[in-house]
């Protein structure tokens, strides 16, 4: 069953465990034979409700995390899904043979325990085992308790080990689930319908991003993992849904850093007969509701700052914020050459394909974004960088769009959605010119979406919320990898 080549390749500490597996198997006690084990309670229930369990006979199961003592008595720490409890393992109660067998069990082994709950003379809530059943033998060696698992690369690659030895990590992901449930509750209570849209498509639209490309063998065509759920959701608004939302995975073939993972989660919603001002009001309420529901307060401590979600959030035009930080009022500049000169004075390296709008965005990214601490709606983005948003009636250089920034990062992006098929056609054409000039992130020309707009879409307000970043904010994490169970990693060769 175990090859000599495999056995000889093992470290000594692992080889010892393999030897124990072999001994158990040869003795007729195959350590993976169990198919189920009946539990009557958990470690956390026993410790939090000791008065109810004191003296009771219980059945629990979990992983052995520590063993100490010798002779006739030993003390084990048993960890299950919601806590730890001490096992007071006594030879006189287990019996000579069972106690001798139990002493061979290792840290990491999963066992079932039947016994009595009591409190030791030192005040430690414990279970006194009358029977210990091997449920699964651990062959690998867990990181020892004191140092734990600190190597972040191993933590992300072996999340299963991370969750075992760093219990606080599990708390983050439990809270992540609570945050998503709260988001659903908020949206459902407002009359939104949750829907599902395709992950694979023949076009990657709805955002400016580089897609992942695959191939459909039967149809013999390239297909793309979605970079946004926007365009399918808008088609549903055309079809007669008034309020829709989707929480799902998005894929972008781009860089990775503390706030970017190629695979991430968003919530996108669209509401007929609403504009971006209505959506700002909704987002204020959403963030306050979720924070209060999950953390019990509408404020949070993050990166040394007290962040408040009390409405109203600050609202400011992008071009005005740039003027405040740089002294350059691009609102008054209509000549591209003048805008380029001002950008160079600010040490912004201008690409040949940029217009004034893109220069404004780059100045915002460079001088403003990281300075925003409290929730701020940055509004009226330039038309050039907003191919799916409605123009401002009073100044068509800008759009009815906002991004929500908190603690130097973007958390939401929203529009008064463009529903003019003629305007949309022109903007798609302009994006295709950029794509043909080498811009891999330019928006593709979506003929069917133009057709949908020609059928007629009502005035609509839409928004996308970065779920992972919201989880980071509400759990105090500073890297997205700490809120994604299995972050993208380069394989070990």
C-alpha positions as CSV (number, residue, x, y, z in Angstrom):
1,X,0.0,0.0,0.0
2,X,2.9,2.3,0.8
3,X,5.7,2.3,-1.8
4,X,9.3,2.2,-0.6
5,X,10.1,5.1,-2.9
6,X,7.4,7.2,-1.2
7,X,8.5,6.1,2.3
8,X,12.1,6.8,1.7
9,X,11.3,10.3,0.5
10,X,9.6,11.3,3.7
11,X,11.1,13.5,6.5
12,X,11.8,11.5,9.6
13,X,8.9,13.1,11.6
14,X,6.4,12.1,8.9
15,X,7.9,8.6,8.6
16,X,7.1,8.1,12.3
17,X,3.5,8.8,11.6
18,X,3.4,6.5,8.6
19,X,4.8,3.8,10.8
20,X,2.0,4.3,13.3
21,X,-0.5,4.1,10.5
22,X,1.0,0.8,9.3
23,X,1.0,-0.6,12.9
24,X,-2.6,0.3,13.4
25,X,-3.6,-1.2,10.0
26,X,-1.7,-4.4,10.7
27,X,-3.4,-4.7,14.1
28,X,-6.7,-4.6,12.4
29,X,-7.5,-1.0,13.3
30,X,-7.5,0.7,9.9
31,X,-7.5,4.4,10.9
32,X,-9.8,5.6,8.1
33,X,-12.5,2.9,8.5
34,X,-15.0,5.2,10.2
35,X,-17.8,6.4,8.0
36,X,-19.7,8.5,10.6
37,X,-19.6,9.5,14.2
38,X,-22.6,10.7,16.2
39,X,-22.0,13.9,18.2
40,X,-24.3,15.2,20.8
41,X,-22.7,18.6,21.4
42,X,-19.7,20.8,20.7
43,X,-16.7,22.2,22.7
44,X,-18.2,25.7,22.6
45,X,-21.6,24.5,23.9
46,X,-20.0,22.7,26.8
47,X,-17.8,25.6,27.9
48,X,-20.5,28.3,27.5
49,X,-23.3,26.2,29.1
50,X,-21.3,24.3,31.7
51,X,-24.0,24.3,34.3
52,X,-26.3,22.4,31.9
53,X,-23.5,19.9,30.9
54,X,-21.8,19.4,34.3
55,X,-21.9,15.7,35.0
56,X,-23.5,14.8,31.7
57,X,-22.4,12.1,29.3
58,X,-21.5,13.6,25.9
59,X,-20.2,12.6,22.6
60,X,-17.8,15.0,20.8
61,X,-15.4,14.8,17.9
62,X,-12.5,16.9,16.7
63,X,-8.8,17.2,16.1
64,X,-6.1,16.6,18.7
65,X,-4.2,19.9,19.0
66,X,-2.0,19.2,22.1
67,X,-1.0,16.4,24.4
68,X,0.8,16.7,27.7
69,X,1.4,14.5,30.8
70,X,2.4,10.9,31.1
71,X,2.0,7.9,33.3
72,X,-1.6,7.1,34.3
73,X,-3.1,10.5,33.3
74,X,-2.6,12.8,30.2
75,X,-4.3,16.0,29.1
76,X,-5.3,16.6,25.5
77,X,-6.7,19.6,23.7
78,X,-9.5,18.7,21.3
79,X,-10.5,21.3,18.7
80,X,-13.8,21.1,16.8
81,X,-15.5,23.6,14.4
82,X,-16.3,26.1,17.1
83,X,-13.8,25.8,20.0
84,X,-11.5,23.8,22.1
85,X,-11.9,21.7,25.2
86,X,-9.6,19.7,27.5
87,X,-9.7,16.0,27.6
88,X,-8.7,14.4,31.0
89,X,-7.5,11.0,29.7
90,X,-7.2,8.6,32.6
91,X,-5.9,5.0,32.3
92,X,-8.2,3.7,35.0
93,X,-11.3,4.9,33.1
94,X,-10.2,4.0,29.6
95,X,-8.7,0.7,30.5
96,X,-5.1,-0.5,30.2
97,X,-5.2,-1.5,26.5
98,X,-7.3,1.5,25.3
99,X,-5.1,3.9,27.2
100,X,-1.9,2.4,25.7
101,X,-3.4,2.7,22.2
102,X,-4.5,6.3,22.8
103,X,-1.0,7.3,23.8
104,X,0.1,6.5,20.3
105,X,-2.3,8.9,18.8
106,X,-0.7,12.1,17.4
107,X,-1.4,15.8,17.3
108,X,-3.5,16.3,14.2
109,X,-5.4,13.1,14.5
110,X,-9.2,13.3,14.4
111,X,-10.9,11.3,17.1
112,X,-14.4,10.8,18.6
113,X,-14.8,11.0,22.3
114,X,-17.5,9.7,24.6
115,X,-17.3,10.7,28.3
116,X,-18.4,12.8,31.2
117,X,-18.2,16.6,31.5
118,X,-16.6,17.9,34.8
119,X,-14.4,20.7,36.1
120,X,-10.9,19.9,37.3
121,X,-9.6,21.1,40.7
122,X,-7.9,23.9,38.9
123,X,-11.2,25.1,37.4
124,X,-10.7,23.7,33.9
125,X,-13.8,22.6,32.1
126,X,-13.0,19.1,30.7
127,X,-14.3,15.8,29.4
128,X,-13.3,12.6,31.0
129,X,-13.1,10.1,28.1
130,X,-14.6,6.6,28.6
131,X,-14.0,5.8,24.9
132,X,-11.7,7.3,22.2
133,X,-12.3,6.3,18.6
134,X,-9.8,7.0,15.9
135,X,-11.7,8.6,13.0
136,X,-8.8,9.8,10.7
137,X,-5.1,9.6,11.0
138,X,-3.0,12.8,10.4
139,X,0.1,12.0,8.4
140,X,1.5,15.5,8.0
141,X,2.9,17.4,10.9
142,X,1.0,20.6,12.0
143,X,3.0,23.7,12.9
144,X,3.8,23.7,16.6
145,X,1.5,25.7,18.8
146,X,3.7,28.5,20.0
147,X,4.9,29.8,16.6
148,X,1.8,28.7,14.7
149,X,1.7,29.1,10.9
150,X,3.1,32.5,10.1
151,X,4.5,32.1,6.6
152,X,1.9,33.9,4.6
153,X,2.7,32.0,1.4
154,X,2.1,28.7,3.1
155,X,-1.0,30.1,4.8
156,X,-2.6,31.0,1.5
157,X,-1.5,27.8,-0.3
158,X,-2.6,25.5,2.5
159,X,-5.6,27.4,3.9
160,X,-6.8,24.1,5.5
161,X,-3.8,24.2,7.8
162,X,-4.1,27.9,8.3
163,X,-7.7,27.4,9.6
164,X,-6.6,24.6,11.9
165,X,-3.7,26.4,13.6
166,X,-4.9,30.0,13.4
167,X,-8.5,29.9,14.7
168,X,-9.0,33.6,14.3
169,X,-8.7,33.2,10.5
170,X,-12.0,31.2,10.6
171,X,-13.7,34.1,12.4
172,X,-12.9,36.4,9.4
173,X,-14.6,34.0,7.0
174,X,-17.6,33.5,9.2
175,X,-18.0,37.2,9.3
176,X,-17.6,37.3,5.5
177,X,-20.6,35.0,5.2
178,X,-22.5,37.2,7.6
179,X,-21.7,40.3,5.5
180,X,-23.0,38.7,2.3
181,X,-26.1,37.5,4.1
182,X,-26.7,41.1,5.4
183,X,-26.2,42.5,1.9
184,X,-28.8,40.0,0.6
185,X,-31.2,40.9,3.4
186,X,-30.9,44.6,2.6
187,X,-31.5,44.2,-1.1
188,X,-34.3,41.7,-0.7
189,X,-36.1,44.0,1.8
190,X,-35.9,46.8,-0.9
191,X,-37.7,44.7,-3.4
192,X,-34.7,43.6,-5.5
193,X,-34.8,40.2,-7.2
194,X,-31.6,38.2,-7.0
195,X,-30.7,36.6,-10.4
196,X,-27.9,34.7,-12.0
197,X,-26.2,35.6,-15.3
198,X,-23.6,33.8,-17.4
199,X,-20.0,33.5,-16.2
200,X,-18.9,32.5,-19.8
201,X,-19.7,34.7,-22.7
202,X,-18.7,35.5,-26.3
203,X,-17.8,39.1,-25.3
204,X,-16.3,40.5,-22.1
205,X,-18.2,43.7,-21.5
206,X,-19.5,45.9,-18.7
207,X,-16.1,47.3,-17.6
208,X,-12.7,48.3,-18.9
209,X,-10.5,45.3,-18.1
210,X,-8.4,42.6,-19.7
211,X,-10.4,39.3,-19.7
212,X,-9.4,35.7,-19.3
213,X,-9.9,33.9,-22.7
214,X,-10.8,30.2,-23.1
215,X,-12.1,28.1,-26.0
216,X,-15.4,26.3,-26.5
217,X,-14.5,23.1,-28.4
218,X,-18.0,22.2,-29.7
219,X,-18.7,25.7,-31.1
220,X,-15.1,26.3,-32.0
221,X,-15.1,29.9,-30.7
222,X,-13.2,31.9,-28.2
223,X,-15.1,32.6,-25.0
224,X,-14.4,34.9,-22.0
225,X,-14.8,34.8,-18.3
226,X,-17.0,37.7,-17.3
227,X,-15.3,41.0,-16.2
228,X,-18.6,42.4,-14.9
229,X,-22.3,41.4,-14.7
230,X,-23.5,44.8,-15.9
231,X,-24.7,44.1,-19.4
232,X,-26.7,41.0,-18.8
233,X,-28.4,42.7,-15.8
234,X,-29.3,45.7,-17.9
235,X,-30.9,43.3,-20.4
236,X,-33.2,42.1,-17.6
237,X,-34.2,45.7,-17.0
238,X,-35.1,46.0,-20.7
239,X,-37.0,42.8,-20.3
240,X,-39.2,44.2,-17.6
241,X,-37.5,43.6,-14.2
242,X,-37.6,46.8,-12.2
243,X,-35.0,45.8,-9.6
244,X,-32.3,43.1,-10.0
245,X,-29.1,42.2,-8.3
246,X,-26.4,39.6,-8.5
247,X,-23.6,38.6,-6.0
248,X,-21.0,36.6,-7.9
249,X,-17.5,36.0,-9.0
250,X,-15.8,38.3,-11.5
251,X,-12.5,37.6,-13.4
252,X,-10.0,40.1,-14.6
253,X,-6.6,39.2,-16.1
254,X,-4.7,42.0,-14.4
255,X,-2.2,42.8,-11.7
256,X,-2.3,41.5,-8.1
257,X,-1.7,43.5,-5.0
258,X,-3.2,44.1,-1.5
259,X,-6.6,45.0,-3.0
260,X,-6.7,43.1,-6.3
261,X,-7.1,39.4,-6.9
262,X,-7.8,38.1,-10.5
263,X,-10.9,36.3,-9.2
264,X,-13.1,38.4,-6.9
265,X,-16.7,39.0,-5.8
266,X,-19.0,41.9,-6.6
267,X,-22.6,42.8,-6.0
268,X,-24.2,44.6,-8.9
269,X,-27.7,46.0,-8.8
270,X,-29.9,47.9,-11.3
271,X,-33.1,49.8,-10.5
272,X,-35.4,51.2,-13.2
273,X,-36.6,54.8,-12.9
274,X,-33.7,55.7,-10.6
275,X,-30.6,57.8,-11.2
276,X,-27.1,57.9,-9.6
277,X,-28.4,60.2,-6.8
278,X,-30.9,57.6,-5.8
279,X,-28.2,55.0,-5.8
280,X,-25.9,57.1,-3.6
281,X,-28.7,57.2,-1.0
282,X,-29.1,53.5,-1.3
283,X,-25.4,52.8,-0.9
284,X,-25.2,55.0,2.3
285,X,-28.0,52.9,3.8
286,X,-26.5,49.6,2.6
287,X,-23.1,50.2,4.2
288,X,-24.7,51.5,7.5
289,X,-27.1,48.5,7.6
290,X,-24.4,45.9,6.9
291,X,-21.9,47.3,9.4
292,X,-24.5,47.6,12.1
293,X,-25.9,44.1,11.4
294,X,-22.5,42.4,11.5
295,X,-20.5,44.5,13.9
296,X,-23.2,46.1,16.0
297,X,-22.2,49.6,15.1
298,X,-22.2,51.9,12.0
299,X,-18.5,52.8,12.5
300,X,-15.4,50.7,12.2
301,X,-11.7,51.1,13.2
302,X,-9.6,50.6,10.1
303,X,-5.9,51.2,9.6
304,X,-5.7,53.6,12.5
305,X,-8.8,55.6,11.5
306,X,-12.3,55.6,12.9
307,X,-14.5,55.2,9.8
308,X,-18.1,56.4,10.2
309,X,-21.0,55.1,7.9
310,X,-23.5,57.7,9.2
311,X,-25.3,59.4,6.4
312,X,-24.8,61.6,4.5
313,X,-21.5,60.8,3.0
314,X,-19.4,63.6,1.5
315,X,-20.1,64.2,-2.3
316,X,-17.6,66.0,-4.5
317,X,-16.9,66.2,-8.2
318,X,-13.7,64.4,-9.4
319,X,-12.4,67.5,-11.2
320,X,-12.9,69.7,-8.1
321,X,-11.0,67.3,-5.9
322,X,-8.2,67.3,-8.4
323,X,-8.1,71.1,-8.3
324,X,-8.0,71.1,-4.5
325,X,-5.0,68.8,-4.4
326,X,-3.0,70.1,-7.4
327,X,-4.1,73.7,-8.0
328,X,-5.0,72.8,-11.6
329,X,-8.6,73.3,-12.6
330,X,-9.1,71.0,-15.5
331,X,-12.7,72.1,-15.6
332,X,-11.6,75.3,-17.2
333,X,-9.3,73.6,-19.7
334,X,-10.8,72.7,-23.1
335,X,-7.6,72.4,-25.2
336,X,-5.9,69.0,-25.0
337,X,-2.4,70.4,-25.5
338,X,-2.9,72.7,-22.5
339,X,-4.1,69.7,-20.4
340,X,-1.1,67.7,-21.4
341,X,1.2,70.5,-20.5
342,X,-0.4,70.8,-17.0
343,X,-0.2,67.1,-16.6
344,X,3.5,67.1,-17.4
345,X,4.0,69.9,-14.8
346,X,2.4,67.5,-12.3
347,X,4.8,64.8,-13.5
348,X,2.1,62.7,-15.0
349,X,3.3,60.7,-18.0
350,X,0.7,61.1,-20.6
351,X,0.0,58.3,-23.1
352,X,-0.7,59.3,-26.8
353,X,-4.3,57.9,-26.6
354,X,-5.4,60.0,-23.6
355,X,-7.8,62.8,-23.8
356,X,-8.5,65.5,-21.1
357,X,-10.8,63.1,-19.3
358,X,-8.2,60.4,-18.9
359,X,-5.7,63.0,-17.7
360,X,-8.2,64.1,-15.0
361,X,-8.6,60.5,-13.9
362,X,-4.8,59.9,-13.7
363,X,-4.4,63.1,-11.6
364,X,-7.1,61.9,-9.3
365,X,-5.4,58.5,-8.9
366,X,-2.1,60.1,-8.2
367,X,-3.0,63.0,-5.9
368,X,-6.4,62.4,-4.4
369,X,-7.4,58.8,-4.0
370,X,-5.1,57.8,-1.1
371,X,-6.0,61.0,0.8
372,X,-9.7,60.1,1.1
373,X,-10.4,58.6,4.6
374,X,-14.1,59.0,5.4
375,X,-16.7,57.6,2.9
376,X,-16.8,60.0,-0.1
377,X,-18.8,59.8,-3.3
378,X,-16.5,61.1,-6.0
379,X,-18.9,62.2,-8.8
380,X,-19.2,63.4,-12.4
381,X,-16.5,61.3,-14.0
382,X,-15.3,62.5,-17.5
383,X,-17.2,61.0,-20.4
384,X,-14.0,59.6,-21.9
385,X,-13.6,57.1,-19.0
386,X,-17.3,56.3,-18.6
387,X,-18.6,54.5,-21.8
388,X,-21.8,53.2,-20.1
389,X,-22.9,56.2,-18.2
390,X,-25.3,59.0,-19.0
391,X,-23.9,62.5,-19.9
392,X,-24.6,65.3,-17.5
393,X,-27.3,67.5,-19.0
394,X,-25.5,70.8,-18.0
395,X,-22.0,69.7,-19.1
396,X,-21.7,66.8,-21.6
397,X,-17.9,66.5,-20.8
398,X,-18.9,64.7,-17.6
399,X,-21.3,61.8,-16.7
400,X,-23.8,61.0,-14.0
401,X,-21.4,58.6,-12.3
402,X,-19.9,58.1,-8.9
403,X,-17.3,56.0,-7.2
404,X,-17.4,55.5,-3.4
405,X,-13.9,55.9,-1.8
406,X,-13.1,54.9,1.8
407,X,-9.6,54.8,3.4
408,X,-7.9,55.4,0.1
409,X,-9.7,52.6,-1.9
410,X,-12.7,52.3,-4.2
411,X,-15.7,50.4,-2.8
412,X,-18.5,51.1,-5.3
413,X,-18.9,52.3,-8.9
414,X,-22.3,53.6,-10.1
415,X,-24.0,55.3,-13.0
416,X,-27.2,56.8,-14.3
417,X,-27.1,54.2,-17.0
418,X,-26.8,55.2,-20.6
419,X,-30.0,54.2,-22.4
420,X,-29.6,56.1,-25.7
421,X,-28.7,53.4,-28.3
422,X,-27.3,56.0,-30.7
423,X,-25.0,57.5,-28.1
424,X,-24.0,54.0,-26.9
425,X,-23.1,53.0,-30.5
426,X,-20.8,56.0,-30.8
427,X,-19.1,55.2,-27.5
428,X,-18.6,51.6,-28.4
429,X,-17.1,52.7,-31.7
430,X,-14.7,55.0,-29.8
431,X,-13.7,52.2,-27.5
432,X,-13.0,50.0,-30.5
433,X,-10.7,52.6,-31.9
434,X,-8.8,52.4,-28.6
435,X,-8.7,48.6,-28.7
436,X,-7.4,48.7,-32.3
437,X,-4.7,51.1,-31.1
438,X,-3.5,48.5,-28.6
439,X,-5.7,49.2,-25.5
440,X,-6.4,45.6,-24.2
441,X,-8.9,47.0,-21.6
442,X,-11.1,49.0,-24.0
443,X,-14.7,47.9,-24.1
444,X,-15.8,45.6,-26.9
445,X,-18.6,46.5,-29.4
446,X,-21.7,44.6,-28.1
447,X,-24.2,44.5,-31.0
448,X,-26.8,42.7,-29.0
449,X,-26.7,45.2,-26.2
450,X,-27.3,48.0,-28.7
451,X,-30.2,46.0,-29.9
452,X,-31.5,45.7,-26.3
453,X,-31.3,49.5,-25.9
454,X,-33.1,49.9,-29.2
455,X,-36.0,47.9,-27.7
456,X,-35.8,50.6,-25.0
457,X,-34.4,50.6,-21.5
458,X,-36.1,52.9,-18.9
459,X,-34.0,55.4,-17.0
460,X,-31.9,53.2,-14.7
461,X,-29.5,53.6,-11.8
462,X,-26.9,50.8,-11.4
463,X,-24.0,50.1,-9.0
464,X,-21.3,47.6,-8.5
465,X,-19.9,47.0,-4.9
466,X,-16.6,45.3,-4.2
467,X,-17.6,42.6,-1.7
468,X,-14.0,41.5,-0.8
469,X,-13.0,45.1,0.0
470,X,-16.1,45.6,2.1
471,X,-15.2,42.4,4.0
472,X,-11.6,43.8,4.5
473,X,-13.0,47.0,5.8
474,X,-15.4,45.4,8.3
475,X,-12.9,42.8,9.5
476,X,-9.9,45.0,9.7
477,X,-7.8,43.1,7.1
478,X,-5.3,45.0,5.0
479,X,-4.9,42.5,2.2
480,X,-7.5,40.9,0.0
481,X,-5.8,37.5,0.4
482,X,-7.0,37.4,4.0
483,X,-10.6,37.6,3.0
484,X,-10.6,35.1,0.1
485,X,-10.4,31.5,1.2
486,X,-8.3,30.4,-1.8
487,X,-6.5,33.4,-3.3
488,X,-4.8,33.1,-6.7
489,X,-1.2,31.8,-6.2
490,X,1.5,30.9,-8.6
491,X,2.1,27.1,-8.6
492,X,5.2,25.8,-6.9
493,X,7.4,24.1,-9.5
